[in-house]
C-alpha cells in the first residue's frame, strides 16, 4: 500500500539533511606568504602538496621551519656586529688629534660587554663543551637515522627471503601465475630497500661539511659502503655493517665529555 501523503520532517532534521552550500565545502584560496629578513633578503613559504591542500597555517609553519636555521646561523654574526660600534668609537677616540680619552673611556665598557657576549661563539673553533655537545647531538641524530633505515631493511630482508623460497617452489611446480606475482612482490621489496638505503644520502652529503668539527673533537668514523639492495645476502651484509656503525658511534658518544 502506497502512502501519497507527505511525512512531516522536523525542521532540525531538514537542516541536518540539507546539502551544504558551495562556500562551505570549497577549498581555501591561499596567497603567497613570505618573510623579509634583516639582511635585506627574503624567504618564501613552500607549498608542500605531500601534506595536503596548502593553507595559511601550513605556509606559516613552513616559514618558521625555514627561519629557525637562519636565525641560528646569524647569532654569532649579530654579536660580532654589536662589537663593531664600540670598537669604532675606541679607534676614533685614539686617532683624534689630540686623542679623545673621554670617548675611549666611554666606549671601553661597551666593548667589553659586547666581547663577553661573543665568547660562546669561539666554541666553534676551540674544543670545549659547545663543540662536544654539537658532536653528541649530531651523532645521536645519525644513529636515529641509521636505526630507522635498519628497521626497514630488516623487514625487507625477511620478505625477500620468504619470497625467494616461494619463488623456487613456484618455478619447480610450473606455476607461472604465482611466479609472476612473486617476482612483482620481489621487485617491490628491492625498490623499498633501495629507497631505504637512499635515506642515508643526506648524512653522506653532510660528512665533508662536519669533518672540521669532528677533528676538533678528536672524532673519526666512516659510513659503510652499502651493498646491492636486490641481493638478499648483500642486504644482510649491509645490515650488519650498519649495526656495527651504530655500535661505533655509541662508543664514541660515551668517550666524549
DOMAR-374097 format. One record per residue (C-alpha): x, y, z. Coordinates in steps of 0.001 Angstrom, whole numbers, padded with zeros to 6 digits, always signed. Each point is the difference from the previous one (the first is absolute). Layout:
<sites>
XYZ ...
</sites>
This chain:
<sites>
+000000+000000+000000 +001418+003370-001068 -000196+003101+002177 -000401+003122-002113 -000197+002310+002960 +003348+001601+000832 +001532-000934+003294 +000817+003140+001999 +003705+000443+000757 +001033+002115+002998 +001863+003221-000940 +003087-001148+001905 +000219-003144-002113 -000625+001967-003191 +002912+002285+000855 +002209-002996+000733 -000825-001668-003342 +000307+003157-002096 +002797+000054-002571 +002866+002291+000986 +000622+003191-001909 +002991+000081-002330 +001673+002617+002180 -000079-002427+002920 +001848-002777-001824 +002309+002010-002275 +003750-000317+000493 +001550+003203+001339 +001839+002272-002401 +003446+000507+001453 +002197+002886-001066 +003768+000258+000105 +001611+000355+003404 +003500+001352+000506 +002287+001445+002620 +002421+002889-000458 +003290-000714+001759 +002127+002572+001833 +002840-000396-002524 -002243+001290-002801 -000771-003399-001509 -003308-001836+000311 -001293-003553+000201 -003218-001361-001452 -002203-002735+001429 +000137-003262-001961 -003317-001651-000860 +000522-003626+000972 -002719-001951-001800 +001129-003218+001687 -001615+001322+003181 -003387+000694-001594 -001607+003194-001266 +002160+002998+001013 -001484+002420+002513 +001112+003158+001771 +000873-002168+003010 +002208-002392-001989 +001731+002875-001818 +000687+001811+003273 +001390-003207+001513 +002229-000493-003050 +001395+003513+000417 +000771-000641+003659 +001856-003196-000959 +002098+001988-002474 +000544+002856+002449 +001432-002063+002862 +003281-001044-001713 +000440+003541-001375 -000259+001580+003452 +002321-002627+001480 +002591+000646-002719 +000136+003780+000524 +000030+000018+003812 +003776+000393+000235 -000003+002428-002923 -002362+002292+001923 +002325-000126+002987 +002938+000946-002226 -001971+002942-001384 -000790+001072+003548 +003750+000054+000678 +000829+002270-002929 -001638+003270+001117 +001857+000341+003337 +003190-001139-001756 -000448+002754-002594 -000537+002545+002806 +003208-001138+001699 +002023+000265-003215 -001438+003430-000790 +000764+001215+003503 +003613-001207-000255 +000536+001456-003469 -001433+003430+000792 +002480+002837+000281 +000475+000204+002872 -001353-003461+001049 -003461+000252+001549 +000545-002101+003112 -003509+000765+001238 -001504-001626-003097 +002320-002984+000446 -000879-000376+003676 -003723+000102-000810 +000301-002605-002776 +002207-002527+001825 -002732-001337+002382 -002352-000461-002980 +002749-001819-001897 +000710-002314+002939 -003710-000776+000414 -000378-000806-003701 +003183-002114+000041 -001315-002080+002913 -003144-000798-001981 +002189-001196-002858 +002058-002444+002079 -002393-003002-000427 +000430+000288-003769 +003671-000978+000316 -001232-003480+000893 -000142-000626-003760 +003805+000405-000185 +001227-001188+003382 -000785-003512+001311 -002359+000479+002911 -003433-000830+001332 -001782+001702-002922 +001797-001997-002688 -000401-003247+001944 -003726+000593+000502 -000385+000659-003719 +001877-003186-000934 -002042-002062+002478 -003318+001257-001334 +001186-000475-003574 +001104-003593+000622 -003268-000779+001785 -001866+001355-003017 +002024-002188-002358 -000616-003027+002228 -003754+000602-000067 +000043+000259-003792 +002002-003216-000352 -002292-001841+002403 -003042+001139-001979 +001635-001372-003134 +000923-003227+001765 -003611-000631+000990 -001112+000260-003622 +002904-002048-001378 -000546-002840+002479 -003687-000163-000921 +000827+000017-003711 +002669-002685+000460 -002520-002279+001709 -002461+000573-002842 +002668-000651-002662 +001123-003217+001649 -003590-001222+000262 -000720+000913-003617 +003178-001746-001135 -001114-003315+001518 -003513+000241-001427 +001366+001072-003388 +002122-003151-000192 -003036-002106+000860 -002140+001768-002614 +002636-000532-002685 +000324-003677+000921 -003779-000428-000182 -000242+001887-003295 -002472+002476+001488 +000620+002945-002312 -002709+002217+001512 +001347-000353+003525 +003542+000439-001318 -000940+003309-001691 -001758+001205+003149 +002978-000873+002198 +002436+001666-002396 -002089+003178+000190 +000044-000145+003816 +003745-000590-000101 +000490+003060-002202 -002038+002100+002424 +002132-001239+002887 +003186+000890-001886 -001331+003489-000735 -000892+000466+003667 +003522-001031+001043 +001519+002386-002565 -002105+002892+001276 +000949-000835+003589 +003697-000040-000854 -000373+003319-001812 -001140+001580+003296 +003651-000103+001090 +000814+002412-002825 -000445+003186+002079 +002473-001328+002586 +002521-000835-002738 -000363+003515-001415 +000398+001474+003484 +003282-001748+000804 +002329+002384-001923 -001669+002968+001731 +000477-001295+003546 +003497-001482-000358 +001592+003088+001557 -002259-000201+003061 +000675-003724+000376 +003762+000609-000124 -000257+002682+002717 -001739-002536+002235 +002467-002744-000889 -002759-002082-001603 +000490-002186-003068 -002382-002453-001661 -001040-001072-003487 -003375-000948-001378 -000054-003523-001451 -000385-000841-003663 -003528-001255-000638 -000515-003233-001941 -002272-000839-002905 -003611+000275+001261 -001154-002605-002512 +002183-002730+001537 -001188-001472+003310 +003521-000992+001113 +001382+003454-000823 -002922+001574+001859 +000709-002134+003067 +003640+001134-000133 -001121+003631-000270 -002172-000425+003083 +002952-001417+001957 +002262+002884-001080 -002595+002576+001069 -000468-001687+003376 +003790+000062+000500 +000019+003703-000910 -002686+000719+002616 +002111-001815+002597 +003082+002075-000919 -001947+003266+000188 -001484-000893+003382 +003499-000780+001301 +001266+003347-001302 -002816+001832+001804 +000953-001719+003267 +003590+001256-000303 -000982+003643-000568 -000048+002292+003060 
</sites>
